[in-house]
Amino acid sequence: MEYVYAALILNETDEEINEDNLTGVLEAAGVDVEESRVKALVAALEDVDIDEAVAEAAAVPAAGAAAGGAAAAADDGDDDDEVEETSDVPDTTDDDDDEEEEASGEGLGELFG
């Protein structure tokens, strides 16, 4: 993850994200730099607009919350006709959420530690 953070630091300071700059930031942070990981990250970020990607990532939770709020507002609260069902089957929704969270960690973060 420190490799990605180093790239974000370079982007924030308007420095070019290249092998030398990335290696310099990592070494300054005391990281034992692996040249192959540096090359892979620089290649992966070659055509990426980091500011746009960060903005999109920040917008995803907000969009999800807005959709959830709209769905709740659309519910008219008329539950009189509904029959509550019970089941002996344990609720596994928490397990499903954990698996989704683990899957969302895949990608560049998994590739670079």
N, C-alpha and C positions, 0 to 999 in steps of 0.2 A: 504494500500500500504506500510505502514511503516513496516509491518511484512516481506514482501518480501525484502524490502531494508535491513532490519536487517540480513536476510539470505544471501544476497549478500555481506554485510560487513564481515560476518563470513567466507564466502567462499574466499573472497579476502585476508583475513588475515590468511588463512589456518587453521582456527579453525573448530572444528567439529560442524556441525549444529544439535544441540540437544536442548531439551526443556530448560535446564538450561542456556546454552549460549545465545539462542535466547531471553529468558526472560531477561537476564542480559543486553543485548544490548538495548532492548526496554525500560527497566526501566531507563537505563542511558540516554536515549533520552527523558525521561519524559512522556512516553506513559503509559496510563492506560491499563495494559496487561490483555487480556482475555485468560485464560488457554486453553480453548477449541480451540481457533484460533491458538495458538502456537502448540498444539498437532496435529491439522489438517495439518498445514504447514509442520511440521517435517515429518509427515506420507507421505504427498504428494511429498516431496523432497527426500524420502528415496532412491529411485533407479534412481535419476536424476543426470546426470553429468552437473552441472551448467555451467561450462566453455564451454562445447560443445553446450548447449542450447543457451547461449548468442552469441556464434559465429554463430550459425545457424540463429538466429534472426537478427543479423547484416548483414548476407549475403542475406536475402530475399529482402530488398530494392535494393541492388546492382544488384541482378539477374533480378529484374523487370525492372530496368533502362537499363540493357544490352539488354533485350528482346525488349524493346521499341525502342532502338537505332537500333537494327538489323532490326526491321520491317520498320522503317523509311528509312533505307538504301536500303531495298529491293524495295521500291516504285520507279518506274522509272520516275515518274514525268509526264507521258503522260496523261494529263487530257483533251486533246482536244476533245475526243469523249464523255466525260461525260457531262450530262446535270444537271445543278444545280437545285435541287428541293427545294421549299420553302413550309412551312406549317404554318398553324395558331395554331398548337398545341404548347404550351409552352415547352421550354427545361427543362426537369426534371433531367438531369444528375447530377446536383449539389445535389439534394435531395437524389439520389441513393448513391452518394459518402458518404454523411453524415450517412446514414443508415449502410453502410459497415464499416465506422469508428467506429460506436457505437457497431456493432457486433464484431469487432476485439478486443474490450475491455473485452469481456467475457473470463472466464477462471480463473486462479489463482488470477488475479488482482481483479476481481469482487467478488470472494469468500472472499478475505482478505482485502477489503476496498480500 
